[in-house]
């Protein structure tokens, strides 16, 4: 007797449907799983057999064949335990076959029949909903995460017995309900505020522009100038996430198994700060069982690289393609996976190996050492950084509590950033982008036009600073964001001049 149960799997951060076909026939007792299963899937045989017996159901002593279709895609993980068990019980008439129609089953089984949580529930349920599924049965611990998808009925189950009773109409399991607005209204206590930063007005201004237009930024300055401190406070002024953006981020964190039971939906923009010893694969993602890397975990948020030249050069060069394409492609023997990686790159570095360039009594770095240090960051990577700003040492006067400039907090700055974001969202509503940093070359020509005075200024800067075509477009995009912060419909010379001065390394200051 053949039964067909529907389950889910993930490729990258997208889900797809897997058909679990169960055939029970006469012959010598056997239990075979086909359809490119990995070791974890093959081990389902023992988990399922024991779970069925310990749940007080009769396990058939016959020839059992399980096929996982499509058979040309490798199946990984223990999430097929529950659908396999349901398929066997349906084939032996312990479950009404018609009750499994148009229902998705996902879950790992413990030996006593308990249904255990699995990773990647959200993308699987989300894909099932898009395909028209009306009901899914998932582990109880995963139910809140899956219930974020509002157009499908999510039933959280604790054990196999509970599943069987529900499918046989002996016990009703109520769908899990989640109030999305309540999730967004939860405030996370964060003591990081820009009011803590003393001085560094130029850098704070650059970070405000960076946040308003989602521009990549590099801070250059001596140790103790507050570069790391300011970078950690950048998320406090970023625009709030939309629900669609939250779903995108949550899918990534679900696949990476980084969601806690308390945080079923990511409602704050991510801030990732990997150590400079990070490996190539940890940054991009991949592995035997592919998982997203740091650049994908930073999707719609911030990737902060402290002490940029200390990272291995081959690791830094990996950033070039994701910065351009907003995605990273991982090619392996078993196939190709694409992870989203639309992030803001925020980096910091010293001006020389010791960090005290320009202070003869402290800095003894030779020109060769300084050149070698700066050359660790390639020209193509620097070209992809919109804003390069100097962070000088903090003066004693900046710590004066009577200085009114020090009182501006993150809430005040965020209001200006959100206003600029609103302008961009309205301007680009027909372009399928949100931020100025996402403008393509044709869009730059359309939305970043200059007056005659601006064209002269841009021409002089282009020739004197020997800018590349990419740097030219970066300057115009930053100028567009500065104009938006100034509530100006057109880019004025003052906006363009400020954007040009945020190209420190192009001006060969070091």
N, C-alpha and C positions, 0 to 999 in steps of 0.2 A: 504494500500500500504506500502511495506517495503523497506527501504533504509539502506545501510550500509556505515558508515563513519569511517575512521581509525584515531585514536588518539594515544597519548602516555602517559606513566606514569613511575614512578621510584620506584625501590626497592633498598634501600641503595644508591649507586651512579651509578647504572646501569639502563638503560631505557628498557622498553618493550612495545609492541603494545597492545592497547585496541581497540576492535571493538565496536563502538557505533551503535547499531541496533535500528532503529526507525520504529515503526509500527503505522499507523493511520487508524483507523477503525470506522465503524458506532457504535452508542451507546450513552449513556449519557456522556456529556463532562467530561473528566478526564485527568490527566497528572501524570503518574506514572513512577518512575525511579527505576529499579531493578539491581541487580549485586553487592551487598554489598557496596552501596554508604554511605559516611559519611554525616554529617550535611551540610557541604559546598556544596557537590554534590547535595543533595536533594533540597537545596535552589536555584539550577540552574533553577528550574521550573519557579520561579518568574522572575529571571533575563532574561531568554531566552524569555519568553512570552512578557515581557515589551520591550525588545530590538527589537524583531521582529516587534511589533506594531509601535514603535517609529522610525523604519527604513522604514516605509511606506509599509510594507508587511502585507498580511492578515494572521492572526493567525487562524488555523483551530479550529472550535468549535466542536471537535469530541473526540473520545477516543484515547489518545496518550500514547503509552508504549515505554519506552526507556530501552534497556538492555545493560549493560556494561560488555562485555566478555573479559577475562575469569571471570566467576561469582564467583569463589571461592577466589579471591584476593580482599581485601578491597580497595576501590577507595577513594582517598582523594583530596581535593583542588578544585579550581574553573576552572581548565584548560580544563574541558569538555564542558564548555558553548558554545564555538564556534562550535565544531563538532556536538553538539546536535542541535543547531540552523540551521546549514547547512543541517543536516539530515531531519529536519522538512520541510525546504524549498524545499529540493529535493523530498520529498514524496508528496508535494503539487504542484510540477511542476514549482516552481519559479526558480529552478536551474536544468540544464541538468545533469542527473544522471551520464552519462559517463564521465563528466568533473571532477568528484571526484575520479575517479579510480587511484590507485597507488599514492595517495596524502595523506600526514599526515596533520591533522588540530589540532592546539593547541592554546588555548587562553581563557581568561576570558572576559566576556561581561559586559559593563556598561549598565545602564538602557536606555541610549540614543543610544545604538548600538556601542559605541566605544569599540575597542578591547584592553584590558589592558594586561600588561606583567605578566608573571608567572615565578616561580622559576623552575630550573631544565631543562631548554630548551636544553642545550648542550647534556647531556646524552641521552635524548629522541631522538633528531635528529641524534646523532651518532649511536644509535642502529638501527634506521630506515634505515640509509644509509647502514649499514652492512647487513640488510635484503633485500636490493635491491630497496628501494624506490627511486624515481627520483625527487620528488617534495614535499616540505612541506610549509604550510601556517602558519605563526606565527605572534604574535604581532610585530608591527613596532619597539618597543623598544628592543625586543629580537632578531631582525634580525641579527645584527652584531655578536652577540654571536653564533647564530646558523650557520652563514655563515663560521665559522672556519672550519666546516666539508666541505671539498672542492668537494666531489663527489655527492652532492645532490643540487638541485636548491632550494634556500631559498627565499620565497616571504614574505616581511614584509607588513602587512596590518594595517590600522588605524581604520577601522570601518566595520560593517557588510555589508553595501551597496557596499563598495569597493570589498569585497569578492564575492558577488553575481554577480556584473558586470564583474569581471574577469572570473569567472566560466562560464558565458554566452557569453564570447568572446566580450563583449561590451567595455571593458577597459583592456589594457595590463599593467600588473605590472612587472617591470623588476626585475630579481633576484638580490639580494644583493651580492656585490663583496667585498672580504676582501683580502688585501695583507699581507700575514703572515710575510714576511720578514720585512715589515714596522713596524709591531707590535714589533718584536724583536729588531729593530734598535732604538726604542724609549728609550732614556736614562732617567732614573729617578734620579733626583738630590738627592744625599745622602752625607751628610757632615760627616758621620761616617767613620773614617779611622784609621788604626793601627798606623799611624805616630803620632797620638795624645797620644798614650800610652807611658808613661815614665817608663823605667825599665822593670821589669817582663819578662826578656828575656826567661827564662825557660818556663813560662806559654805561651808566644807567640809561642814558638817552639812547645809546646804540642798542641796548637790550630791549628797550621799549619798541624801537623800530623793528627789531628782529621779531618780537612777539606779534606785532601788529600785522606784519606781512609774511610770517613764517620763513624768515630768511636765515640762512646758515651764518654763524658768527664765530670769529676767532679773536680771543683776547690775549694781548701780548703785554707782559709786564713782569717786574721782579717778584720774588717770593714775598708773601705777606701783603700784597696789594689788594687782596680781596677777590681775586678771579673766581676761585672755587665757591666762595661765599655767595657771590652774585649769581653764579650759574645755578646753584641749588635753589635760589629764590625765583628763578625765571618762571617755573610752573604757576606761581601765585599770581602772575599777571597775564597768563595765556587765556584766550577766549574759551568759554565753556563748551563742552562737547555736545554735539547733537546726538539724538538717539541712534541715527544711522552710523555715526562714527563710533559710538559706544559698542554697537553690535560688532563692527569690524574688529575693534580691539579685543573685545571679549572672546571672539572666535579664536584669535591667536593665543590668548592666555589659556583658553580651554584646551586647545591642542597641546600646549606646553605643560599642561597640568599645574598651572600656577594660580588657579582660582581657589579661594577658600570658601567654606560654606556660608560665611558672613558676607562675602562679596561676590554675588552671582552675576553682577553686571559692573563692568569697569566704567565708572562715571567721572573719573579724573584723568587728565592727560598723563600718560606714562613719563617717568623720568628715569632713565637708565644710565648708570655710570660705571662701566666695566673697568677693571684694573688694566694697566698697560701691558701686563703679561698675558692678556687674553689671546687665544689661538685664533687662527683663520676660521675654523669651523664653528667655534663658539660665537664668533661675531656674525657670520652669515647664516648659520643654521646647518642642519644635516645630521649626520650620524647614522648608525646602523638602523635604528628606528628614528626616522627623520623628525626633528623638532625645530621650531623657529629659533633663530639666533638673536643676539642683542639688537641688531638693526631692525628686526621685525617686531621685537618686543617694545621697541620705541615708536611703533607706528602711530601716527597722529599725535606724537609727543616729542620728547627731547632725548637725544643721545648725546651725553656729555663725555668728552674725552679729555681728561685732565693730563697735563704734561704731554701734549701731542707728539713731540719728537721722540719720546721714550717708547712709543709703540713700534713694533716691528714694521719695517717698511712694506713688506708684502701684505700685512694685515691692513695697513692704511689704504693701500692701492685698491683693496677690495671695495672700498666705499665709493669709488668713482661711478660705477654703473648704477648702484641703487640711488645715488644722489641725483642722477639724471632721469632714471626710469621709474623711480618710486616703487621698485620691486626688485627682488633678488632671485635669480634662477639657480637652483642646485641641480647639477647633473650627476647622476650615479648610474651604476650598472643596471639597476632595476627600473630606472626611469628618470624623468625630469620633474622637479617640483618647483613651483613658483610661490614665493612668500611675499606678501605686501610689505613695503618698507618706506612709507611716506613719512619721513621724520625730519625734525630740525636738528642739524648738526651744530652743537655748541662745543667749542674746544678752547683750551688755554695752553699757553706756552711761555717760557722765559725767553728774553731777547738773546741770551747766550748760555753756554753750558752752566756757568755759575749763577746766572740770573741777575747779576749786578752791572750790566753794561752801562758805561757812562760814569761809573764811580771808580776812578783810578786807584783809590786806596783799598778797594775791595775786589775789583775785577782785574784778573791777570790773564784773561783769555786772549790768545793770539787771533789774528785775523783768519788764519787757517782753521782754527778750532771753531770759531764763530760760523764761518762759511760751511764747514762740515756739519755742524749742528743744525743750521737752518736748512741745509740741503736734504736732511732726512725727510722733509715734507716736499713732495714733488710739485712742480709747477702745475700740472693738470689738476691735482687735488686742490691746491690753493685757488686755482681759477674757479672752482666750484663753490667757494666760500664767498658769500655776498658781502659780508661786512668784516673788515679787519680793523680792530680798534686797539689803541694803546691804553694800558692801565698803569699809570705811573704810581710811584710810592705815595702812600697817604701822608699828608702833612699833619702836624700836631694841631693846627688850627681847625682841622676838620672834625676834631673830637669835641669842639666847643658846644656845649648843650644849648647855648643861646642862638646857635646858627639855625635860622629858620629853614634853610634849604634841606637840612637833614630830616625834617619832619614828614616829608612825603612818603606815604605808605603804599603798599601793594594795591589796596583797594582803589586809591585815587588813580594810580597808573593804569590799573585794569579797566577803569571806566573809559579812558582815552583809547586804549587798545581795542576794547569792544566796540566803540563807536567807529573806529577805522575798519574793523572787521565787518560791521554792518554795511558800510559803504561798499566794500569789496563784494560782499555777498549779493548786494542788489545789482552792482555793475556787471557781474559775471554770471547772472542767473541763467543766461542762455548759452554759456560757454562750457558748462560742466566742470568748472573749477571754483575755488573759493578764495584763495590767497594770491597776492601779487607775485609771489615767488613761483607760482605755477604757470605763469604766462609763457606761451610759446613765442617763437620769433615773429610770426605774423600778428599775434595778439599784441606784442610789444609795439609794433609799428602802429597798431590801431589805438591803443590806450595810453601810450607813453610818448605822444608827440611833443616836440619842443618848439618854442618860438625861436625867432632869429637869433636872439641873444643867447639862448640856451644852446643852440646848434654851434655857435662860435666857441662857447665854453667847452662843450663836449669834444669838439674837434681839437682844441688845444690840449686838453687832458689826454685824449687818445694818442696823440703824436708824442707828447712829452713823456708820458708814462709807459709808452709802448704796450698799450693794452691789447688783449686778444678780443676776438669777436664775442666770446662768451662773457668776458669781463665788461665789455661795452653794454651788453644786455643786462647784466647783473646791476650795473650802476643805474640804468634806467628803471629797473624794477624797484630798487631801493628808493629812488627819487619819487616814484609813484606812491610808495607807502608813506614817505615823509609828507607829501602833498595831502594824502588822505588824513593823516594825523592833524594837518593844518586846516582841514575842511576845504581844501582848494580843489576845484574841478580840473585845473590845468597845472602842469609841472612848471614851476617858476625857477628862475636862475638860482635863487637862494636854496631851493630844495635840491637842485642838481649839484650845487657846490657842496652841500653837506654830504650828499651821497658819494661824491668823488673823494672827499677827505677820509671816507671809511675804507680806503684801499691802501693801508699802511705799507704792506710788503711790496705792492706795485710801485710805491714811491721810493723803494730802496732805502728806507730809513735806517736799516740795520747794516 
